[in-house]
């Protein structure tokens, strides 16, 4: 296996174990685990890496209040998700991180994708409230009503406003508010030849 831009992997630092699974392979690494956040005391030893053209970034998005959230790792400030063969928002084709989060080549591309998604056929005809019930569903642990209220207030519109009627300035404010809500917290950026890059990962680079 050779890593390429847009790939991600999980790394367990104290064992050198590596996985390209979407999620931490708990069944393999932690037999007998009791839930999706049960790492049997090893959570702080696990890192998520994402490969880019000129750098590799890492963080601990699975740990609360740790640096390197998914939004930052994936250059995806809106935490937009997708599926194989889904719409092209400028992401790396066919590349996904946990929860099927898209991975973008640059931060600007990921930021622009928020507007592209909201102006698309799936959202443009919805009210702000209905849009965020879809964008950030309660089934994923979100509070879509609060999300819609905060985004609408920032853009200076009512939650009953139609997303497709927002002008460019209002959309830009909405994009920025979404970025704030989704919580892009920086992790670490490493060069391909960085001595801080684990040998197990360096061996997989081209």
N, C-alpha and C positions, 0 to 999 in steps of 0.2 A: 504494500500500500504506500502510495506517495501522495502527500497532501498537496492541495492546490488552492488558490484563492477562493474564498467562500466556504471552505471546509471548517468544521468545528470539531473539537474533541474534548473528552473529559479525561483528566489526569489525576490519579491518586498519588500524591507526592511521596508518601512514606513507603509505598510499595512499587512505584514505577509503572503501575498498571494504566493502560490507555484504552479508551473506548470511543468509537465514533457514533454510538447510539444517540438518538435524540435525547433521551433521558439518561441520568446516571444509572448504570446497570445494577440496580440493587439486588436483584435475584442472584446475580453472579458474584458481586462484590460483598454483599451483606446477607447471606442466607438467613432466613428466619426474620427478616425485617418486618416491622409491624405497621408501616404506613409510608406514604410518599415522602415524608421528611425524616424518616428513621435511617440514619447513616451509622448507627451503632457507635456514636461518639467520634466519628471520623470526618464529620462535615467540614471542619476547618482545614482538613488535609486535601480536599478535593478542589480542583480548579477547572474552569471552562476556558478553552483557548479557541480563538478564531484566527484563521490565516488570511492575510491580505497580500497585495502585490509586494509591498516593501516593509511590512511589519507583521508581527504576531501580537495579538492582544490577549490579556487574560484577566479573569475576575472570578468572583465567587457568587454568582447570581442566585444560587440555591440557598444561600445563607442570608438571613435578615440583617439589614444594615451593614453589609459588607461591601467593599468597593467592587466595581465591575459588574453593573447590572446588565441584563439582556439588551436593553435599549442601547446602551453604550457599546457593548461588545459587538453587536450586530449592525452598527450604524443605522439603527432603526428606531428613531426617537418616538415614533407612534406605536411601537410594538405591533406592527401589522403582521398578520399571519397569512398563510397561504397553503396551497396544495400543489403537488406535481401537475404541471399543465395549466396552472392558474394564470390570472392576468399578469401582464408584464408591467411592473411599476419601476423598472430600472434595477431590480435586484439581480444577484447572481442566479442564473436559471438553475432550478432544481436543488438549490442549497437552502437548508433549513436548520435552525437551532431548536432547542426545546420548545414545545408547544407549537411547533411549526412556524416559529417566528422567521420572517424573511431576513436575509443577510444582504446588505447593500455595499457596493464598493466604496462609497464615500458617505459622510454624514449629510452633505447637501442633497445627495440623491435620495437618502432615506427621508429627509425633511420634506422634499418636494413630493414624495410619494403619498404623504398624508393628504395633500390637496388633490392629487390625482385620484385617490381612492374616494374621497368625499364628493368630488365633482362627477364621479362615475355613475353609471346607471343604477347601481345598487343603493346609492345614498342621496343623489341630487334631489329626488322628489320627496324625500322624507323631511319631517320637522326635525329640529335639533334634538328634541327629546327622543323621538323614534330612532333617529340615527345613532344615538349613543346607547340606546337599548340593544341595538345590533352590534355596534362597534365594541362596546364594553359590557357584555351581558352579565347579568347577575349570576348566571350559572358558572362563570369563571371567577366568582368571588368579588365582582365589582359592585359598585353602587351607581348604576347608570343614571338615575334621577339626579344625584348629586353631581355626577360628571357633567351631564347636560346643563345643569344650572350654572356650574362654574365656567364652562366654556362659553355659554351664551352671554353671561355677565361680562366676561372679558371682551367679547366681540361687540358688546353693546346692543344685543338683540334679545328678543324674547325666545323662550324655549319652543314656542310654536312657529318660529320663523322657518321657512323652507331653506334647507341647506344650499340648494342650487341658486337661490336668490342672493346669497352673500356676495359682496364685491371682493375684489382682490385683497384690499386692505383688511377687511373683516376676516377673510380666510387666513391671511397671514397671522393675524392675532390668534385665531383658533388653533392654527398649527403650533404656535409657540405655547399656548396654554396646554394643549395635549402633551407636548414634550415635557412640560413642567409636571403634569399629573402622572405621566408614565414613569418619571423618575430616572433619568439617565445619569448615573453616577459613574465617574471614570474609574477604571482599574489601572493596569500597567500595560505599557507598550514596549515591545522588545524587538530589536533587530534580529534578522535571521542568524547572525553570528554572535548574538549576545551570550556571554558566559552564564547568564541567569536562565537561559532556556534549557529545560531538562534534556538530557542526552536522549531519552526515549522519544522525545518529540523532534529534536534536531535530526535524528536518524530518518525521520519520515519526510523531511523537506526535500524538494528537488535540488 
